[in-house]
Amino acid sequence: MVAAVALALAGCASVPPDSNALAKRDIAGAELSSSIKLANEGWPQAQWWTAYHDEQLNAIIKQALAGGPSLEVAAAHIGSARSSLSRSVADLGVDISAYANANRQRYSGTGLFPAPIGGAYFTDETLRLDLRYNFDWWGKNRAQVAAAVGELNAGRAAYAEAEQALAASIAQSYFRLQGAWARLANTEQLAATQDALVQDKAKRIARGLSNADEQRAAQSELNLMRKQQAQLKADIEHEREALRALAGADNTALADLKPVAVSPAPHALPARLGMELLGRRPDLQAARWKLEASISKIDAAKAAFYPDLNLNASIGLDTVKVENLLQAASRTVYLGPTLTLPLFDSKRLDAQLDGARTSRNERIAEYNQTIIEAVREVAQGGAQLQGIEQQIVQQSAATTLARAQLASAQSRMDHGLTNNSSVLNARLSLLKQQDADLYLQQVQLLAEVALTNALGGGYHEEAPLATVTK
């Protein structure tokens, strides 16, 4: 026994030290600048898009999440990871298989076996039960299973990330579509008012009250408005097709979409990020599980430096006469332990371990970068919304003034104190302010979705999968 232990220890290759490991960033210290703050505090809720109370939007997202093309890729990755886990689990514990064989053979009369074997036919029947057991003393197989579990959990988090990204893309495209519809309707009013102003200029020129340059300027402004109409119509078709592609719909789908009034939903920003951001962002969870998997692969690579012991055994029946197959004399027994010593394999093992450690460092770098990007996205999203809210306050004041100017101009004209041109110009001014209102509302909606997605879109860390059995 002592000799066997000594031989096993002597067969261990030397494990090189890990001198180039990268440091993992501590997400607990991830926080926002104190200058970034919204009116409400909190995290997004699951199915956040329902807060807009828009049945059209809800239906499109529901259809996409039921089987959108972008989710098929993430689902395929999960299937691949699950298969890899099953293969790793298969190497654990006892592997039992059954074997049955029957063959008929004529032995040469001038060959190795003399008569009565030589020159005769014999039928050989075999029934056997084979058993294989890997003791896994150093945890190599268990580490490989842990790595496969990590990859599978990373795939599940990546699927959740794909779902959130898909919902966010659909919502933003839908809001751009509704924004284009709303601005097109306002622009049509602008063009109609500007056309009335052009006609008013023509009448004033005929009466010698205006000059041709004023009419040309008014006509040029009208042409720009019609150009904007054409652009908005193109944007509408562009976003409709984008929605159809995101939802994986056919050519006839989404044909019944119609313009509706969309209002910003209540949005919030958490007072603190820290560790909770890790549990709220699926991409961070995916990066963390990939890192865990890479660490387990290092453990498996290190275990390969030590001796490996397998036990192979079989029990069965073998006979050349079928009537004797079930007799005790036909039984066969085999027991064969196998000890593998990595005596002269150090270069390959060193390269394998170095590759696993390099992959670990890549996963750490990706994890660290994902944390930085996550905090940046949240910070930029919060700062953008904060700035938009301030712009909306000022824009609202400008629109109120333009509405008051129109009312004043209309009143003066009713009392014969001004002409129709002043009213048309005041109406144009109000419509332009309303266009700015609509644009800012669209920007706010898009920023809300971006911030919601940056905060994880209502995702909560799922319970990790445990090791599955065969």
N, C-alpha and C positions, 0 to 999 in steps of 0.2 A: 504493500500500500504506500509506504514511504517512497519507494522507488517510482511508483506511478505519479505521485504528487510532484516529486522532484522533476520528473520528465516533463510533466505538464507545465510547470513553472518555467522550465528551461525553454519550452517551446513558445513562450510569450515574446512577441516582438516589442521593442521599446516604443512607447507612445510619445511622440514629440510634444513639447510644450506649446501652449496656445499663447503666443506672444503678440498677436496683432488684432485682438478682439476690439471691435468698436464699442463705444459707450452708448447705451440706450438712453434716449431723451426721456426725462421725467415729465409726463403730461400733467402731473399735479400742479406744476407751476405755470401752466398755460392760462393766461388771463388777458382780458381786453384792456385797452387804454381807458382811463377814468373819464376821458372826454367823450367816449362813445356811449350814449345812453338813450334808450327809447322810453316812451311814456309807460309802457307795460313791461313787466318782467315775466319770464317763463320760457318753456320749451314748446315746440310744435306738438300738436296732437296727431295721433294716427288718422289717416284719411283726412288730412288738413284741408284738402280741396273742397270738402263739403261745407266749409264755413262760408263759401261764396254763394251758397244757395242757388246754384245754377244747374238745373237738371241736364242740360246739354253737356256741360263739362263733366258732370258725374258719369254720364253714360259713356262718353268717349274714353275716360280713364278706366272705367270698369271693363270695357271691351279690350283695351290694350293690356291690362294686367291679367286678363284671362288667357292670354297667349300671344302677346305681341312678338314680332320677329326678334327684337333685341333681347328678349328674355329667353329665347330658345338657346342662344349661345351660352348664357349663364347656367341654364338647366343642363346642358350637355357637359359643362365642366363639372357640375355636381355628380352626374352619372359616372364620369371618368374617375373622379376622386373616390366614389363609392366602390367602384370595381377594384381600384388599387388597394383600398382598405380590405376588401374581401380576400384579395391575394395575400396580403400580409398576415391576416388572421389565420389563413389556411396553414401557415408555417408554425403556428402555436399548437402545443398539446399533441395529442395522439392522432395520427392519420391512419385510418383503416380502410383497406380495399379488398375486394374479393376477386379471385381469379379462377377461371375454369377453362380447360383445354382438352381437346381430344384430337388425336391424329393417328393415321394408319401408315405404316412404313414397312417396306421390304428391305431386309438386310442382305447385303451382297454375300453370295455363296463362296466367293474367293477373297473376301475382305478380311477385316480384323477379327470378326467373330466366326468361329467354326460352327458346323452343324451341332445341335439342331437349330441354333439361332441363325447362322448363315443360311441364306436361301429361303427363309421363312418370312411370313407376314406377321406383324404384331400391331396391336392397337393400344396406344398409351392414353389413359384417362387421368386427368389431374383436377382436383378441387383444392383450392388453397385460400387461406385468409392471411393477408399480409398486414403487418403493423410497423409503423415508423414513429419514433418519438425523439424529439430534439429537446435535450435538457435545458438549453438556453441559460446556462449558468451565469453568463455575463450580461444578460438582458438585451442581446442584439436584436432578437425577433420582437421583443416587447417594445424596444425603441422604434423599430420600423413600423409597428402598429400605431404607436403614439404619433409618429410623423404622418402616417396616413390619416389618422383621426384629425390632426391639425389641418391637413390639406382639405379634408371634407368640411370641417367647420369654417375654414376660410372660403370655400365655395358657397356655403350657405349664406355667409355674410355678403359675399360678392353678389349673390342673387338679390338679396334685399337692397343692396346699393343700386343694382340695375333697375329694380322696381321704382325706387325713389327718383332716380334720374329720369326714368321714362315718364312718371307722373309729372315731374317738374317741367320737362320739355313740352309735354302736351299742354299743361296749363299756360305756359308762357306763349306757345304758339296760338292757343285759343284766345288769350288776352290781346295778342297782337292783331288777330283777326277781328275781334270785337272792336278794338281801338280803331282799326282802319275803317270799319263800317261806320262808326260814330263820326269819325273825322270826315269821311266822304259825304255823309249827310249834311254836316256843317259846311263843308266846302261847296256843296251844291247851292246852299243858301248864299254863301259868299259870292259865288259866280253870278247868281241871279241878281243879287243886289248890285254887283259891279256892272253887270250888263245894263241895269236900269240907270246907273250913273253915266255910262257911256251914252245912252240914249238922251239923258238929260243934257249932257254936254252938247250933243248934236243940236238939240232944240235951242240952247242958249247961243250957239254959234250962229244959227239961222237968224236969231234976233239981234245979233251983234253984241251979245253980252259975254261972250267967251271967245277963246281963240283955238285954233286947230291943235296947238301943242298940248293943251289941256286934255283934249279928246284923245290924242295919241297916247298920252301918259296913262289915261284911264283904260284904253284898249290894251296897252302893254300889260297892265296889271291884271286885266281879265284873262289874257293869254297865259300868264303865269298860274292863275288859279285853275284854268282848264288843264294845264300841264300837271298840276298837283292832283287833280281828279284822276287823270290817267295813271299816275303813279300809285295812288291809293287803290285803284281797281286792280292793278297788277299785284300789289301787295296782298290783296284779298285772295286772289287765285293762288298766289304762292303759299300763303298760310293754310289755305284749305287743302292743298296737296301735301303740305308738310304734316298736317293732322292725319290725313288718310294714311300716309306712310307710317307714322308713329303708331297708329292704332292697328296697322296691318289690315286695313279695310280694302274692299274691292272698289271698282270704279263707280259703282252706284251708291256707295255709302256716303254719308255726310252731306248728301244732296239737299236734305231738308233742314240743314243748319240755318238759323235765322239770327238777325241782329237782336241783341237784348242789352239792357242796361246792366253793366257790371260795376259794383262798388267795391272798393278796397275792404278787405277783411281785417278784423283786429289782429295786429301783429305785436310780437314781443321779443325781447332780448334778455337772456338770463343775466343776472347780476354777476354770476361767477361761472367759469367754464370748468377748469381743473379736470379731475378724474371723470366727472359725469360726461364730459365730451367724448371720452373713450367709449362709454356705453351707449352713446346716442348716435355715433357716426358709424354706419356699416363698413365704410372703407377703412376706418381705423381698426375695427374688429377683424376685418380680413387681413390687414397688414400684421396685426398682432398674432393671429393664428398661423400665418405663413412663417413668422419668426419662430413660434413655438415648434412648428414642424421642422424647421431647419436645425434647431437645437437638438431635437430628437434624432435627426439624421447624423449629427455629430456623435451622439452617444452610440448609435449603431456602428459608425465607422470606428470608434475607439474599441468597441467590444470585439471587432474583427481581429484585433491584435492578440487576442487570447485564444487558447485551445478550444476547439469545438467538439463536443461529444454527441453522437447520434446513436440511437439504438434501433436496429432493424430486426424484426422477427417475423416468422411465418409458421403456420400450422396447417396441415392439410392431408390429403389422401392422394396416392399415386399408385397405379397398377397397370399391367398390360393385359389384364383380363377383367372385363367389366363386372363379372359376377363377384370378383374379389374386392371391388372398390370400397365397399363399406365395412370391410373387415379390419380389425385392429392391426393386423400385420401390414396393412397398406398405409398406415399413418406416417407422415413426415413432420419433422420439427426442425426449425432453424432459428438460431439466435446469433446475431452478429453486431456487436458494438463497434462503432467507428470513431476513432479519435483523430482529429485533424490538427496538426501543429504548424503554425505559420513560421517555420524556421528560416526559410530563404525568400520570403515574400514581403520584406519590409519596404522596398521601394514602391510597390503597388499600393500597399496599405497606407504609406505616407502620402502618396498622391491622392488616394481616395479621401483620407482625413483632411488633407489640405483643401481639396475641392469642397468638402462639406463645410469647413470653416469659412472659406471664401463666400460660399452661398449664404451662410449665416450673416456675414458682414454686409452682404448686399441687402438682405432682408432688414437688418438693423437700419441701414442707410435709408431704405425705402420707408420704413416705419417712422423714422425721425423726420423725413421730408413730408410724409403725409400729415404728421402733427402740425408742422409749420404751415402747410397749405391749408389745413382745416381752420386753424386760428386766423390765418390771413383772410380766408373767405368769409368767416363770421365777422371779423372786424370791418372788412370792406363793405359787406352787406349792411351791417348796422350803421356805418358812417354814411353810406349812400341813402338809406332810408331817412336817416336823421336830416340830411341835407335836403332831400325831397320834401319832407314835411315843412321845412322852413320856406322852401320855394313856393309851396302850395299856399301858405299863409299870405305871402306877398302877391301871388298871382290872383288869389281870391279877392284881395283888396283892389287890384287893378280892374278886374272884371266888374266889381260893384261900381266903381267910378265910371266905367264905360257904359254900364246900364243906366246910371243916373244922367250921363251926358245925352244919351239917346232920348230919355224921357223929357229932358229939358229942351232938346232940339225939336221934338215933336210938339211940345207945348207952345214953343215960340212960333212954329209954323202954323199951328191952329189959330194963333192970335194974329197971324199976318206979319210977324216980326222977322221971319227968315224964310228962305226958300227950300224947296224939296231937296236940293243938293246937300244942304247941311244935314238933313235927316238921313239921307243915304250914306253920307260919310260917317255919321255917328253910328249907324247900324253896321257899317263895315268894321268900324273900330271894335264894336261889341263882339261881332262874329269872330274877329281875329283873336280877341281875348278868350273867347270860348274854345277856339281851336287850341290855344295854349293850355287851357284847362284840361281838355281831353288828352292832349299829349302828356301832360304831367300825370294825369290819372293812369294812363297806360304805363308810363315809366314806374310809377309807384307800384302797380300790380306786378310788373316784372321783377322789381326789386324785392317785393314781399316773397315771391316764389323763390328767388335766388337765396334769400336769407333763410327761408324755411328749409331749403335743400342743404344749405351750409350747416344748419343745426341738426341735420340727420333726418328731417322729414317725419318726425314722430317715431323713429326706430328705437327699439329698446333691445339691449343685448339679449340674445336668445340663450337658453340653457345649452351648453356645449354637448355634443353627442358623446356618449361613452363608447368604449370599445365594444364592437358587436361580436357576436359569436357565430360560428359556422352553422 
